[in-house]
Amino acid sequence: MVAIPATPELYEEDIHTAIDARTETLQALRELGPPDLVHLTKTPVKGAPKWQGIYHHVTGIDASSSASLAAYINTLTYNANDKTTKVTSGAYCCYNAFSRLDMRVQVQIPGTVESYCIDERGEKREATDELWLETYLCGVLRAFSYADDGSGDTIKKIVGVRRFNPITSTDAEHRFFEAAERLFFNGWQLGSDPEIQVPNLVSNHLTTGLLHYINTTGRYTSGINLFEKLRSKDPEISSLLARVYIAADEEVKAVQLLHEAIEDLPMDYSLLDCQAEFLNRKGRPDLAVEIAKRAVVSAPSEFGTWARLAEIYVSLERWDLALLTLNSCPMFTWQDKDAPRMPEPLRFSLPIMDESQCDEIDDRSASEPFGGAVDPGLRKLHAASFKGTFLKAYMLLTDITTKIGWDQLLKIRSQVFVMEEEYRNEKQSIHTSHSRNPSTTALRGPSPEPKSQTNGAGHKSESDSDDEDFHADEKTLHEAAEHQADKAVEEPPASKDAGTTVLGPDGTVPDPVQPSRLQNKRLCERWLDNLFMVLYEDLRVYTIWRTEAAQYRQQQIMYKKSAEEWEILGQLAERLHHFEDAVEAWQACLQIRFSPNALRGVLKMYEKTGDVRMIIGAVIRLICWQYRWYSEFSPSLIFTVRKLIEDEGAVKVRNMVQATTLPQKVRDLTHQYASLCDAFHSSGTEG
């Protein structure tokens, strides 16, 4: 039997300041809310009473009633490592994102249990059964949302969080799905991922959490049953059902469902997007492109529909249309998950349990830097900080670059977008002409105040006023070019005959209209201009690295970098789709010191090559590192173990885990993940 993770302790300078800080931040919460807060009051066993407040955060605890939260507090009253103090009271705070309330349970030890809730104004309200149901569902969704993917990135963000698996049996799953079914049509109230402009019935944190759970555990039949029942109430849910069918390898049923649903809802963008994604993945982008266009027409303000169309154009090798489509994507500001805003703790205790001790894993804080000098050029790579829509757009741009090269990308960019030098030349020729066509009129508008700017290519403009005009006239230039194109189409053929003279409104003969050379080009959005510059910097650093490495190899000299530099280079190569180079960098990092991020990257390589023994070795170490930082739950690692069992069988996987030379307590942690697959009757566990 594996013991539960140790309990971190963050000590308050003044008692109850953590709970007060949480109350003050309730108004600012916009997502699922922060992890649950557990606050304990301790006093010395002997001597005069001296109250001390300590707290930690937790996810995955059953929040269906005040009794279950009080039971968790009760498990904290005994600490084998602390015989000098005792717990006299405890408080558990759990956020209800549906009703925007903080559910609280106050426990006196020994004594009474009181439950209530606090609204955004800090006022007390009664905790009803309906509120507890909402809180329970939010707790499960938060556990998946705040879980780490094995790389340690999430763990490093918040110190002192215990992460438990909220669903460890089919009974727990049944209760989760029952709560989700009851509250499904209120899911939009929870908000959605940053890539979604407006949360709706099928795009919100509830649907994201459900799909995440189903794909992690492989419980496709349960998911299909849930969405079948919901679909009978609203046909829009067909897109979610189709995605589960596809994940369950029931593609024929998925295609039939999509066909029927799109006949009923021909402009439902989630259905169209699902169909376009499926066709593109099946190697038929020629069929997917028209469907993706319809999805864009249906939801022009959503990033996902435009990104899907750009992705399909990349598959069709229509690089110009891919860039133009990418340029049209609506970009949203990244909004991170709600995080605790606590005062600086007086001190903290981060204990280690024997089960998580492994010689290879450094016993240092998860947030501690690697140490060693890091090249400033590597530190300032902006692409490493991209998230949300900007990250997805950048990955599309790097995908195009990988396929056609940087030089060809610049060539296509100049063919579809207005370059600043072209704009300047066009503006000059228009000013010297006597023509009064709409483009000329638009460009002769009032110029704004001169202002120094940096142009899209990253160089200062020759004239500050020209540069400001370039940006100020973006909209008018685009509109004028479109007006010219429309005019050319609508003009009657007779007016172009040589023997016909067309008089202007004032009775004079106008000058011949000179069509703008830029009327078929578009203006590049500033954010996309910035991505090109960031991509250039990534490629420059990558090229220098590979050139230096080749030179050192040729001279038979060891190419040295610090562990953190190797990790950054691995991430850089991965961004640029050079996976083999990324693995080389991560392996060099791991030779210096343990890094969960680097090991997670290497694990991807092992999964691609199907090296079962190396996969198991990496998974054991990642699970151990997670457990050391109080996390017994990582959906990504559960998925890896489940797929391994499906391919190799549970008995073989258990035997290979047992055959490693690592300590038995460390191996037992991985056995615990395998036991979860047994509990859910995953494929490969039979017999």
Secondary structure per residue as TSV (DSSP state, phi and psi in degrees):
chain	resnum	aa	ss	phi	psi
A	1	M	-	360.0	126.8
A	2	V	-	-86.9	130.8
A	3	A	-	-70.9	154.6
A	4	I	-	-71.2	157.3
A	5	P	-	-58.0	155.4
A	6	A	-	-63.6	168.0
A	7	T	-	-109.9	114.8
A	8	P	-	-71.7	153.0
A	9	E	E	-132.9	124.1
A	10	L	E	-111.6	122.0
A	11	Y	E	-92.3	134.1
A	12	E	-	-83.9	148.6
A	13	E	S	-76.5	-42.3
A	14	D	S	-122.1	138.0
A	15	I	T	-64.4	140.9
A	16	H	T	71.0	9.6
A	17	T	H	-68.1	-27.8
A	18	A	H	-67.0	-44.2
A	19	I	H	-67.4	-40.1
A	20	D	H	-62.3	-41.0
A	21	A	H	-64.2	-39.2
A	22	R	H	-64.1	-42.0
A	23	T	H	-61.5	-40.1
A	24	E	H	-66.7	-27.5
A	25	T	T	-92.3	0.1
A	26	L	G	-59.9	-36.7
A	27	Q	G	-65.6	-27.6
A	28	A	G	-87.1	-6.3
A	29	L	-	-74.2	132.4
A	30	R	-	-126.1	-12.4
A	31	E	S	-114.0	-140.8
A	32	L	S	-74.1	-11.0
A	33	G	-	97.6	165.6
A	34	P	-	-77.6	169.6
A	35	P	-	-56.9	158.0
A	36	D	E	-62.1	146.4
A	37	L	E	-107.5	130.3
A	38	V	E	-118.2	120.5
A	39	H	E	-117.7	131.1
A	40	L	E	-121.7	145.2
A	41	T	E	-110.3	124.9
A	42	K	E	-117.1	155.5
A	43	T	E	-143.9	152.8
A	44	P	E	-62.1	145.8
A	45	V	S	-67.4	-39.2
A	46	K	S	-119.2	155.5
A	47	G	S	90.0	-173.6
A	48	A	S	-68.7	143.2
A	49	P	-	-61.7	129.7
A	50	K	-	-140.2	105.9
A	51	W	-	-75.4	137.7
A	52	Q	E	-133.6	128.1
A	53	G	E	-97.4	129.4
A	54	I	E	-129.8	156.8
A	55	Y	E	-151.9	165.1
A	56	H	E	-154.1	172.2
A	57	H	E	-111.3	158.2
A	58	V	E	-153.9	148.6
A	59	T	E	-133.4	154.6
A	60	G	S	91.6	2.0
A	61	I	-	-80.5	139.9
A	62	D	-	-62.0	113.6
A	63	A	-	-111.0	33.9
A	64	S	S	-80.8	-13.3
A	65	S	S	-160.0	165.6
A	66	S	H	-67.8	-29.0
A	67	A	H	-65.3	-39.7
A	68	S	H	-69.0	-34.5
A	69	L	H	-73.8	-37.2
A	70	A	H	-64.6	-35.0
A	71	A	H	-64.2	-37.6
A	72	Y	H	-64.1	-43.9
A	73	I	H	-60.5	-37.6
A	74	N	H	-61.9	-31.8
A	75	T	H	-69.3	-15.2
A	76	L	T	-94.2	-3.8
A	77	T	S	-74.2	-20.5
A	78	Y	-	-113.2	123.8
A	79	N	-	-129.0	111.7
A	80	A	T	-62.9	-23.9
A	81	N	T	-90.3	-4.4
A	82	D	-	-131.3	100.2
A	83	K	-	-102.1	-0.2
A	84	T	S	-96.8	-18.6
A	85	T	E	-126.1	163.4
A	86	K	E	-134.6	151.8
A	87	V	E	-86.7	127.9
A	88	T	E	-106.3	-23.2
A	89	S	E	-159.9	161.0
A	90	G	E	-149.5	154.0
A	91	A	E	-135.2	137.9
A	92	Y	E	-120.1	125.5
A	93	C	E	-116.6	124.9
A	94	C	E	-135.1	125.9
A	95	Y	E	-84.9	133.5
A	96	N	E	-101.8	102.6
A	97	A	T	-76.5	-18.5
A	98	F	T	-68.6	-50.9
A	99	S	T	-99.2	0.9
A	100	R	T	56.9	49.8
A	101	L	E	-128.8	150.0
A	102	D	E	-102.5	109.6
A	103	M	E	-79.4	132.8
A	104	R	E	-133.1	142.4
A	105	V	E	-126.0	122.9
A	106	Q	E	-108.5	125.4
A	107	V	E	-121.3	128.3
A	108	Q	E	-100.9	133.3
A	109	I	S	-119.4	118.6
A	110	P	S	-76.3	158.3
A	111	G	S	154.6	-136.5
A	112	T	-	-102.5	166.9
A	113	V	E	-122.9	125.9
A	114	E	E	-122.7	132.7
A	115	S	E	-121.9	141.7
A	116	Y	E	-161.1	-179.2
A	117	C	E	-137.3	154.7
A	118	I	E	-117.3	129.1
A	119	D	-	-88.6	-176.8
A	120	E	T	-65.4	-18.7
A	121	R	T	-93.0	1.5
A	122	G	S	84.9	12.2
A	123	E	-	-93.2	146.7
A	124	K	E	-78.1	142.3
A	125	R	E	-139.1	163.9
A	126	E	-	-78.4	140.4
A	127	A	-	-92.3	112.5
A	128	T	-	-98.8	169.1
A	129	D	H	-62.3	-37.4
A	130	E	H	-64.6	-38.4
A	131	L	H	-66.8	-36.5
A	132	W	H	-68.4	-34.9
A	133	L	H	-63.0	-45.4
A	134	E	H	-62.2	-40.5
A	135	T	H	-64.9	-40.6
A	136	Y	H	-59.6	-47.0
A	137	L	H	-64.6	-41.2
A	138	C	H	-62.6	-37.6
A	139	G	H	-62.6	-41.3
A	140	V	H	-66.4	-45.3
A	141	L	H	-63.8	-36.9
A	142	R	H	-67.0	-35.7
A	143	A	H	-60.7	-40.8
A	144	F	H	-74.2	-37.3
A	145	S	H	-67.7	-38.0
A	146	Y	T	-96.3	6.5
A	147	A	-	-73.0	151.1
A	148	D	-	-89.4	149.1
A	149	D	-	-87.8	8.4
A	150	G	S	102.5	-18.8
A	151	S	S	-82.1	-14.4
A	152	G	S	86.8	-5.5
A	153	D	H	-61.3	-42.5
A	154	T	H	-70.0	-39.4
A	155	I	H	-62.3	-34.9
A	156	K	H	-70.6	-18.1
A	157	K	H	-74.9	-37.6
A	158	I	S	-127.6	125.1
A	159	V	S	-83.4	136.7
A	160	G	S	79.3	48.9
A	161	V	E	-116.5	125.1
A	162	R	E	-92.1	130.5
A	163	R	E	-118.7	118.3
A	164	F	-	-113.7	155.9
A	165	N	-	-79.1	118.4
A	166	P	S	-75.6	-17.9
A	167	I	-	-131.9	103.7
A	168	T	-	-116.3	5.3
A	169	S	S	-152.5	166.1
A	170	T	H	-67.1	-30.1
A	171	D	H	-65.2	-43.6
A	172	A	H	-64.4	-37.1
A	173	E	H	-63.3	-43.3
A	174	H	H	-59.3	-41.3
A	175	R	H	-68.5	-37.4
A	176	F	H	-63.5	-48.1
A	177	F	H	-66.4	-35.0
A	178	E	H	-64.6	-43.4
A	179	A	H	-65.5	-40.5
A	180	A	H	-63.4	-38.8
A	181	E	H	-65.5	-41.0
A	182	R	H	-67.7	-33.8
A	183	L	H	-108.2	8.4
A	184	F	G	-57.8	-43.9
A	185	F	G	-76.7	-0.6
A	186	N	G	-104.6	5.4
A	187	G	G	-60.4	-29.5
A	188	W	G	-61.3	-22.3
A	189	Q	G	-67.7	-18.5
A	190	L	G	-80.5	-10.7
A	191	G	-	88.9	-170.3
A	192	S	-	-151.3	176.0
A	193	D	-	-61.3	155.0
A	194	P	T	-60.8	-21.0
A	195	E	T	-77.1	-10.1
A	196	I	-	-97.7	126.6
A	197	Q	S	-71.5	-50.0
A	198	V	S	-128.8	119.1
A	199	P	-	-60.6	139.5
A	200	N	-	-139.4	-167.3
A	201	L	S	-60.9	-36.3
A	202	V	S	-109.7	-1.6
A	203	S	S	-130.5	89.6
A	204	N	S	-158.7	177.5
A	205	H	H	-66.0	-28.3
A	206	L	H	-68.8	-48.8
A	207	T	H	-65.3	-37.3
A	208	T	H	-61.5	-43.6
A	209	G	H	-65.8	-39.9
A	210	L	H	-63.2	-48.0
A	211	L	H	-64.2	-37.4
A	212	H	H	-62.7	-45.3
A	213	Y	H	-62.8	-46.4
A	214	I	H	-62.4	-44.3
A	215	N	H	-70.7	-32.2
A	216	T	H	-68.6	-47.4
A	217	T	H	-91.5	-14.0
A	218	G	T	73.1	20.1
A	219	R	-	-86.2	61.7
A	220	Y	H	-68.2	-39.1
A	221	T	H	-60.8	-43.8
A	222	S	H	-62.9	-40.8
A	223	G	H	-66.0	-40.4
A	224	I	H	-62.8	-42.7
A	225	N	H	-62.0	-41.7
A	226	L	H	-62.7	-50.8
A	227	F	H	-72.9	-25.2
A	228	E	H	-63.7	-43.6
A	229	K	H	-65.3	-41.1
A	230	L	H	-70.6	-33.8
A	231	R	H	-64.9	-30.4
A	232	S	T	-65.5	-20.1
A	233	K	T	-93.3	-30.2
A	234	D	-	-151.7	118.2
A	235	P	G	-66.2	-16.5
A	236	E	G	-60.1	-24.7
A	237	I	G	-72.7	-4.5
A	238	S	H	-57.4	-32.8
A	239	S	H	-65.3	-37.6
A	240	L	H	-68.1	-42.2
A	241	L	H	-62.4	-41.8
A	242	A	H	-62.3	-39.9
A	243	R	H	-64.8	-37.6
A	244	V	H	-68.6	-40.4
A	245	Y	H	-58.1	-44.4
A	246	I	H	-64.6	-43.7
A	247	A	H	-64.2	-31.6
A	248	A	T	-84.0	6.2
A	249	D	T	65.1	32.0
A	250	E	-	-108.4	60.6
A	251	E	H	-69.9	-32.4
A	252	V	H	-62.7	-44.9
A	253	K	H	-64.5	-37.3
A	254	A	H	-63.7	-43.6
A	255	V	H	-64.9	-43.6
A	256	Q	H	-61.5	-42.8
A	257	L	H	-63.5	-45.8
A	258	L	H	-62.4	-39.8
A	259	H	H	-60.8	-47.8
A	260	E	H	-66.5	-43.7
A	261	A	H	-67.8	-38.7
A	262	I	H	-70.9	-28.4
A	263	E	H	-63.3	-37.8
A	264	D	H	-79.2	-37.8
A	265	L	-	-126.2	76.2
A	266	P	T	-66.0	-18.0
A	267	M	T	-119.2	26.9
A	268	D	-	-80.5	111.8
A	269	Y	H	-68.7	-29.5
A	270	S	H	-68.6	-36.8
A	271	L	H	-67.1	-45.0
A	272	L	H	-63.7	-40.1
A	273	D	H	-66.1	-41.2
A	274	C	H	-60.8	-43.3
A	275	Q	H	-67.0	-43.0
A	276	A	H	-63.8	-41.6
A	277	E	H	-62.7	-43.0
A	278	F	H	-62.4	-47.1
A	279	L	H	-64.7	-41.1
A	280	N	H	-64.9	-39.4
A	281	R	H	-68.3	-26.1
A	282	K	T	-86.6	7.7
A	283	G	T	80.7	21.8
A	284	R	-	-121.8	61.0
A	285	P	H	-64.3	-23.3
A	286	D	H	-63.3	-32.9
A	287	L	H	-83.0	-28.5
A	288	A	H	-76.9	-25.8
A	289	V	H	-64.4	-44.1
A	290	E	H	-66.7	-35.2
A	291	I	H	-66.2	-42.3
A	292	A	H	-63.5	-35.8
A	293	K	H	-64.1	-40.8
A	294	R	H	-63.7	-37.5
A	295	A	H	-63.8	-38.2
A	296	V	H	-65.0	-42.4
A	297	V	H	-63.1	-37.1
A	298	S	H	-70.8	-38.3
A	299	A	-	-135.8	72.7
A	300	P	T	-69.3	-16.8
A	301	S	T	-93.8	0.7
A	302	E	-	-95.7	135.2
A	303	F	H	-65.6	-39.7
A	304	G	H	-59.5	-39.0
A	305	T	H	-68.5	-42.0
A	306	W	H	-66.1	-42.5
A	307	A	H	-63.2	-37.8
A	308	R	H	-64.4	-41.8
A	309	L	H	-64.1	-41.9
A	310	A	H	-62.8	-40.7
A	311	E	H	-61.9	-38.6
A	312	I	H	-70.0	-39.0
A	313	Y	H	-62.8	-34.8
A	314	V	H	-63.2	-42.4
A	315	S	H	-63.7	-33.1
A	316	L	T	-81.7	-4.5
A	317	E	T	61.9	31.0
A	318	R	-	-94.7	77.3
A	319	W	H	-64.2	-37.2
A	320	D	H	-63.7	-44.6
A	321	L	H	-69.2	-32.2
A	322	A	H	-63.3	-42.8
A	323	L	H	-67.4	-42.5
A	324	L	H	-63.1	-40.3
A	325	T	H	-67.2	-42.6
A	326	L	H	-60.4	-38.4
A	327	N	H	-63.4	-25.1
A	328	S	H	-89.3	-6.7
A	329	C	-	-62.2	131.2
A	330	P	-	-74.9	125.3
A	331	M	-	-102.7	138.6
A	332	F	-	-117.1	143.7
A	333	T	-	-66.8	135.1
A	334	W	-	-68.6	130.0
A	335	Q	-	-120.6	111.8
A	336	D	-	-74.4	168.8
A	337	K	-	-62.4	152.4
A	338	D	-	-61.8	128.3
A	339	A	-	-121.2	150.5
A	340	P	-	-63.0	136.8
A	341	R	-	-113.5	91.7
A	342	M	-	-110.1	152.2
A	343	P	-	-66.1	157.6
A	344	E	-	-59.9	124.2
A	345	P	-	-68.6	150.9
A	346	L	S	-62.9	-44.3
A	347	R	E	-162.6	171.5
A	348	F	E	-144.0	154.4
A	349	S	E	-121.1	122.7
A	350	L	-	-121.1	80.0
A	351	P	-	-70.1	160.2
A	352	I	-	-120.0	138.0
A	353	M	-	-98.6	153.9
A	354	D	G	-57.9	-34.0
A	355	E	G	-61.3	-23.4
A	356	S	G	-106.5	10.9
A	357	Q	-	-89.5	121.1
A	358	C	-	-140.1	131.9
A	359	D	T	-56.4	-33.7
A	360	E	T	-75.3	-20.6
A	361	I	S	-96.2	123.2
A	362	D	-	-66.2	136.7
A	363	D	-	-91.6	68.8
A	364	R	S	-134.1	164.6
A	365	S	-	-60.2	142.7
A	366	A	T	-63.6	-26.3
A	367	S	T	-93.2	1.5
A	368	E	-	-73.6	133.7
A	369	P	-	-67.3	162.6
A	370	F	-	-64.4	-38.2
A	371	G	-	92.7	156.4
A	372	G	S	93.9	153.1
A	373	A	-	-69.7	141.8
A	374	V	-	-123.0	130.2
A	375	D	-	-56.9	125.4
A	376	P	H	-55.7	-31.4
A	377	G	H	-62.7	-31.5
A	378	L	H	-77.6	-34.7
A	379	R	H	-62.8	-35.0
A	380	K	T	-97.7	20.2
A	381	L	-	-73.6	106.6
A	382	H	G	-68.6	-25.9
A	383	A	G	-61.7	-26.0
A	384	A	G	-64.9	-22.2
A	385	S	G	-97.8	0.5
A	386	F	-	-67.8	140.9
A	387	K	-	-143.4	165.3
A	388	G	H	61.7	-135.5
A	389	T	H	-64.2	-34.4
A	390	F	H	-69.2	-36.5
A	391	L	H	-65.7	-44.0
A	392	K	H	-66.8	-39.3
A	393	A	H	-65.0	-40.0
A	394	Y	H	-65.8	-38.7
A	395	M	H	-66.7	-34.1
A	396	L	H	-64.7	-41.4
A	397	L	H	-66.0	-41.7
A	398	T	H	-68.4	-31.1
A	399	D	H	-64.2	-43.4
A	400	I	H	-61.9	-44.1
A	401	T	H	-62.2	-39.7
A	402	T	H	-61.8	-36.1
A	403	K	H	-80.6	-34.2
A	404	I	H	-119.6	-12.4
A	405	G	-	90.5	156.9
A	406	W	H	-65.1	-43.2
A	407	D	H	-62.7	-44.0
A	408	Q	H	-66.8	-35.5
A	409	L	H	-61.5	-43.6
A	410	L	H	-64.7	-36.8
A	411	K	H	-63.9	-46.0
A	412	I	H	-67.7	-36.7
A	413	R	H	-59.2	-43.0
A	414	S	H	-71.0	-21.8
A	415	Q	H	-78.3	-29.4
A	416	V	H	-106.3	-20.9
A	417	F	B	-115.6	150.6
A	418	V	-	-74.2	120.7
A	419	M	-	-86.5	154.2
A	420	E	H	-63.9	-38.7
A	421	E	H	-65.3	-39.2
A	422	E	H	-62.2	-42.9
A	423	Y	H	-60.0	-43.1
A	424	R	H	-64.9	-43.2
A	425	N	H	-65.2	-41.6
A	426	E	H	-64.1	-41.3
A	427	K	H	-64.4	-39.3
A	428	Q	H	-67.1	-42.6
A	429	S	H	-68.2	-32.4
A	430	I	H	-70.0	-40.1
A	431	H	H	-66.8	-28.9
A	432	T	H	-86.6	-7.2
A	433	S	-	-93.6	155.8
A	434	H	-	-96.8	2.6
A	435	S	-	-67.4	143.5
A	436	R	-	-116.7	43.8
A	437	N	-	-76.1	167.2
A	438	P	H	-56.7	-37.0
A	439	S	H	-62.7	-41.1
A	440	T	H	-63.8	-44.3
A	441	T	H	-60.8	-42.4
A	442	A	H	-64.7	-40.1
A	443	L	H	-76.2	-16.6
A	444	R	T	-91.7	13.5
A	445	G	S	-64.7	169.3
A	446	P	-	-62.8	134.2
A	447	S	-	-85.7	140.1
A	448	P	-	-75.5	177.0
A	449	E	-	-62.0	139.1
A	450	P	-	-61.8	141.9
A	451	K	-	-150.8	134.1
A	452	S	-	-70.4	131.8
A	453	Q	-	-136.0	164.7
A	454	T	B	-106.8	129.7
A	455	N	-	-81.1	178.2
A	456	G	T	-63.8	-24.7
A	457	A	T	-86.6	-3.3
A	458	G	S	89.2	14.9
A	459	H	S	-118.8	152.3
A	460	K	B	-68.8	141.6
A	461	S	-	-71.8	157.5
A	462	E	S	-70.8	-30.6
A	463	S	-	-132.3	126.7
A	464	D	H	-60.8	-40.2
A	465	S	H	-68.4	-39.5
A	466	D	H	-60.9	-41.4
A	467	D	H	-65.3	-41.0
A	468	E	H	-66.8	-38.9
A	469	D	H	-60.5	-38.1
A	470	F	H	-58.4	-42.6
A	471	H	H	-81.1	-34.9
A	472	A	H	-69.4	-30.8
A	473	D	T	-93.5	11.1
A	474	E	H	-55.7	-50.4
A	475	K	H	-68.1	-45.6
A	476	T	H	-65.6	-36.8
A	477	L	H	-64.0	-43.4
A	478	H	H	-63.7	-46.3
A	479	E	H	-63.8	-40.2
A	480	A	H	-64.6	-40.6
A	481	A	H	-63.4	-41.3
A	482	E	H	-65.7	-37.1
A	483	H	H	-63.9	-40.8
A	484	Q	H	-61.9	-43.0
A	485	A	H	-63.6	-43.5
A	486	D	H	-62.5	-40.4
A	487	K	H	-64.1	-39.6
A	488	A	H	-64.1	-33.2
A	489	V	H	-75.5	-40.4
A	490	E	H	-83.6	-16.1
A	491	E	S	-66.0	128.8
A	492	P	-	-63.3	143.8
A	493	P	G	-58.4	-32.0
A	494	A	G	-60.3	-32.4
A	495	S	G	-69.3	-14.7
A	496	K	G	-97.8	-1.3
A	497	D	-	-67.3	146.3
A	498	A	T	-63.4	-32.3
A	499	G	T	-89.3	7.2
A	500	T	-	-111.4	132.5
A	501	T	-	-108.9	127.6
A	502	V	-	-104.1	121.7
A	503	L	-	-88.8	148.2
A	504	G	-	-79.5	178.5
A	505	P	T	-61.0	-28.9
A	506	D	T	-93.4	8.3
A	507	G	S	86.6	1.5
A	508	T	S	-98.5	166.1
A	509	V	-	-88.9	117.6
A	510	P	-	-74.9	160.2
A	511	D	-	-67.7	150.4
A	512	P	-	-58.7	137.8
A	513	V	-	-75.4	122.9
A	514	Q	-	-95.6	111.4
A	515	P	-	-64.0	138.4
A	516	S	-	-66.3	135.6
A	517	R	T	-68.8	-14.9
A	518	L	T	-100.4	4.3
A	519	Q	T	-67.5	-19.5
A	520	N	T	-98.1	6.7
A	521	K	-	-106.9	163.2
A	522	R	B	-118.1	160.9
A	523	L	-	-89.9	128.8
A	524	C	-	-73.6	129.8
A	525	E	-	-62.1	148.7
A	526	R	H	-62.9	-37.3
A	527	W	H	-64.5	-36.4
A	528	L	H	-72.8	-36.8
A	529	D	H	-55.8	-42.7
A	530	N	H	-65.2	-38.0
A	531	L	H	-62.8	-38.1
A	532	F	H	-61.1	-41.4
A	533	M	H	-68.2	-40.7
A	534	V	H	-64.2	-41.1
A	535	L	H	-62.5	-41.2
A	536	Y	H	-58.6	-43.3
A	537	E	H	-66.1	-40.9
A	538	D	H	-60.0	-46.9
A	539	L	H	-65.0	-36.7
A	540	R	H	-63.9	-47.9
A	541	V	H	-65.9	-40.2
A	542	Y	H	-63.2	-43.6
A	543	T	H	-63.7	-42.6
A	544	I	H	-60.9	-44.2
A	545	W	H	-59.8	-50.3
A	546	R	H	-67.6	-34.2
A	547	T	H	-67.3	-46.3
A	548	E	H	-62.9	-42.5
A	549	A	H	-61.2	-41.1
A	550	A	H	-65.6	-39.8
A	551	Q	H	-65.9	-43.0
A	552	Y	H	-64.3	-39.9
A	553	R	H	-64.8	-39.1
A	554	Q	H	-65.9	-35.4
A	555	Q	T	-88.8	2.1
A	556	Q	T	57.4	42.3
A	557	I	-	-113.9	140.4
A	558	M	-	-71.4	131.2
A	559	Y	-	-90.1	111.3
A	560	K	-	-104.4	136.3
A	561	K	-	-143.3	160.6
A	562	S	-	-75.9	165.7
A	563	A	H	-60.3	-41.2
A	564	E	H	-68.0	-37.3
A	565	E	H	-63.2	-42.2
A	566	W	H	-62.4	-39.2
A	567	E	H	-65.4	-42.1
A	568	I	H	-63.5	-41.7
A	569	L	H	-65.2	-36.5
A	570	G	H	-62.6	-43.4
A	571	Q	H	-65.8	-37.3
A	572	L	H	-61.9	-48.6
A	573	A	H	-63.6	-36.4
A	574	E	H	-66.2	-41.3
A	575	R	H	-59.6	-35.6
A	576	L	T	-90.7	9.6
A	577	H	T	66.4	30.1
A	578	H	-	-106.6	77.7
A	579	F	H	-67.1	-38.3
A	580	E	H	-63.7	-39.9
A	581	D	H	-67.1	-35.4
A	582	A	H	-63.0	-45.1
A	583	V	H	-62.5	-39.6
A	584	E	H	-59.0	-43.0
A	585	A	H	-68.3	-42.5
A	586	W	H	-64.9	-39.0
A	587	Q	H	-65.6	-37.6
A	588	A	H	-64.5	-36.6
A	589	C	H	-63.8	-45.6
A	590	L	H	-67.7	-23.4
A	591	Q	H	-71.2	-21.9
A	592	I	H	-90.5	-48.5
A	593	R	S	-161.3	163.3
A	594	F	-	-71.2	137.0
A	595	S	-	-142.5	115.7
A	596	P	H	-61.1	-33.9
A	597	N	H	-64.8	-45.1
A	598	A	H	-66.5	-41.3
A	599	L	H	-66.6	-34.9
A	600	R	H	-64.0	-38.1
A	601	G	H	-67.0	-41.2
A	602	V	H	-66.4	-35.2
A	603	L	H	-59.0	-35.6
A	604	K	H	-60.7	-38.6
A	605	M	H	-66.3	-42.9
A	606	Y	H	-61.3	-38.0
A	607	E	H	-67.0	-35.8
A	608	K	H	-68.0	-39.4
A	609	T	H	-85.2	-12.8
A	610	G	T	74.4	27.5
A	611	D	-	-82.0	93.2
A	612	V	H	-62.2	-45.0
A	613	R	H	-61.8	-42.1
A	614	M	H	-70.8	-34.5
A	615	I	H	-61.0	-46.9
A	616	I	H	-63.5	-42.5
A	617	G	H	-60.6	-41.8
A	618	A	H	-69.5	-41.7
A	619	V	H	-63.2	-43.0
A	620	I	H	-58.0	-45.0
A	621	R	H	-69.4	-37.0
A	622	L	H	-68.2	-40.9
A	623	I	H	-63.6	-40.9
A	624	C	H	-63.2	-44.2
A	625	W	H	-63.9	-40.6
A	626	Q	H	-60.5	-44.4
A	627	Y	H	-65.1	-34.3
A	628	R	H	-61.8	-32.2
A	629	W	T	-101.5	37.2
A	630	Y	T	67.3	26.1
A	631	S	B	-120.1	117.1
A	632	E	-	-103.9	13.7
A	633	F	-	-140.5	112.9
A	634	S	-	-136.4	105.1
A	635	P	H	-54.2	-36.6
A	636	S	H	-63.4	-42.0
A	637	L	H	-73.4	-33.9
A	638	I	H	-60.9	-43.4
A	639	F	H	-61.3	-43.5
A	640	T	H	-61.7	-45.2
A	641	V	H	-64.5	-41.5
A	642	R	H	-62.4	-45.7
A	643	K	H	-64.3	-35.9
A	644	L	H	-64.1	-42.4
A	645	I	H	-67.0	-38.6
A	646	E	H	-61.1	-39.0
A	647	D	H	-81.3	-38.3
A	648	E	H	-110.4	-19.2
A	649	G	-	95.3	143.8
A	650	A	H	-64.6	-40.2
A	651	V	H	-63.2	-45.3
A	652	K	H	-63.8	-42.7
A	653	V	H	-64.0	-44.4
A	654	R	H	-61.3	-41.9
A	655	N	H	-66.2	-38.1
A	656	M	H	-70.1	-36.0
A	657	V	H	-63.6	-44.6
A	658	Q	H	-67.0	-26.6
A	659	A	T	-78.7	-9.1
A	660	T	S	-71.7	162.5
A	661	T	S	-91.3	6.9
A	662	L	S	-73.6	160.0
A	663	P	-	-57.4	149.4
A	664	Q	H	-60.8	-38.7
A	665	K	H	-63.2	-33.6
A	666	V	H	-70.3	-41.3
A	667	R	H	-64.7	-34.0
A	668	D	H	-62.5	-29.6
A	669	L	H	-61.8	-41.0
A	670	T	H	-71.2	-36.4
A	671	H	H	-58.6	-33.2
A	672	Q	H	-64.7	-39.3
A	673	Y	H	-65.7	-40.5
A	674	A	H	-65.2	-35.7
A	675	S	H	-64.0	-30.6
A	676	L	H	-64.0	-38.9
A	677	C	H	-64.1	-36.7
A	678	D	H	-62.2	-43.2
A	679	A	H	-62.7	-31.8
A	680	F	T	-96.0	7.3
A	681	H	T	55.1	45.1
A	682	S	-	-65.7	156.0
A	683	S	T	-60.2	133.6
A	684	G	T	101.3	-9.1
A	685	T	-	-97.1	-4.7
A	686	E	-	-67.3	146.3
A	687	G	-	74.3	360.0
